[in-house]
Amino acid sequence: MDIKELGKKLHINWHEVSQHQFEEGMKVETEHKDVTHGDPVTNARNVVMDIKEVPDYYSRLSKMEKTGKKAMKKKSSK
């Protein structure tokens, strides 16, 4: 199911939810197949909830992960 289909199915208002954040969120949330059993609708609901709480949630998450990886590299090189 593509982004537009999920948006339509869940009645997402793209004026309230950034499509970019939604797409990034879907990439992240598909990593949690053990929790959602790979159901794209469940993943999409989780993404929307995260974005509604923090509009740039997935940008922040990406930045945090990059910072963490750099810190781990520094730590392991010592």
N, C-alpha and C positions, 0 to 999 in steps of 0.2 A: 504494500500500500504506500503510495507516495505522499509527500507532505500536503499537497492540496486536498487529496482524498481524506487524509486524517483530519485536516482542518475542517473540512465540510462535515465529516461524521461527528466531530466533537463540538461543532458550532463555534469554532475559534474566531474571535474578532481580531483580525490582523492589525487593527488600529490600536489594540490593547496589548497584543503579544507580538514581539519582534519575530519576523519569520527567520531572520538570521539566527537569533538565539534559539528558536525552536529547532532549526536544522542541526545546530551544534549540539543541542540537548539530546536530540534523537540519536546522534552518533555516540554520545556518552552513555545514555541509558540502555542502549542495546548491549552494553557490556554486562548488564545485570540479568542475563537470561535465567540464572538460577532462581531469581526472585519473581520475575514476570513471566517466565516460561516462554520468552521471546514474543509475547503478544504485543504488536505495535500499538494497539489502542491503549493498553495499560501503560506502556512506555510513554506514549504521548500525553496521557493524563498526568503522569508524574512530572513530565517536562513543563506542562502548562502550570501546574501548581508551583513548581520552583520559580518559574519566570514571574508569576503573579506576586510571589513573596519578595523576590529580588530581581528586578527587570534585566539586569546584566549578569545573572547567576552563572551562566556557562562561560562567559568571558572571564569572570573572576576565578572560576574553577580552573580554567586553562592556565591562567597566569600563576595561580597557586601551585599547580602541578609542575610547571616549568621551573619555578623558584625552588621547589622541593627537589627536583631532579638535579639542579645545579648544586644545591647544598650537599646532596648525597655523593655527587662526583667529587666535590672538594674533600669531603670527609673520608672517602675511600682512597683518595690519592695521598693521604698523609701517612 
